[in-house]
Amino acid sequence: MKRIVAKLLGVLFVLLIAVPVLAKDVRDGQLSVEPARDDRFSVNGFTMGKAELYGYLSELKSSEGLQKIVLKRSKKASDAQRSAIGSIARALELEAVDADGADLRAPQP
């Protein structure tokens, strides 16, 4: 019986340490965003529109110290998606770059 309780406590301890680390979105002040269908965005498996993304990034900036947005798979992103990331970054005063390091905050011609 003592072995079972010890094993359960060990598993619980590992889960308590591992879950917050796995759930963390912002790493080193930056967040990875991927383009999704219909001019939407995907962050860690969750798909959201522009307004939802703005609110989410605003919350991450205040709670977790978000400083930079990185658009992954930027070659698959539409011009509207690239422009949306840039305008959100300008409004929230964040850096925004694509996977190649190009600045997305500059207005698109």
Steps between C-alpha positions, in 0.01 A plus 500: 500500500784739583657438160180588318459822697866590442466438126181706480665787686800479267278513191302789646821691573626450142167614357495811718841599366452393136155644425584870556813465289311335214216752514724806479444693177755779536864393501778754541251780440384372162200310369475294182189550286414299189264586215180298478214480250266789425740773622506355849795420725615199700678526834597171667219314326229759565357682199376857533411802293663844503295643786548192717873502426523868596335434837712193563824681418397795715444268794833323443680834486368603840516161672805326352709785362449433129740710292518335159269318258656254256291397198598141422442349154480855368516388137150350544363818659282727289570871466200566725644276771842663480338843513280401797799381702682823420210723599440307824869531584496875431191549716645299790852638452650155441764377257368288215713297261449211265701178504766662280538797734321759283321772699120477467423832670587705193184591305455283192491687164 
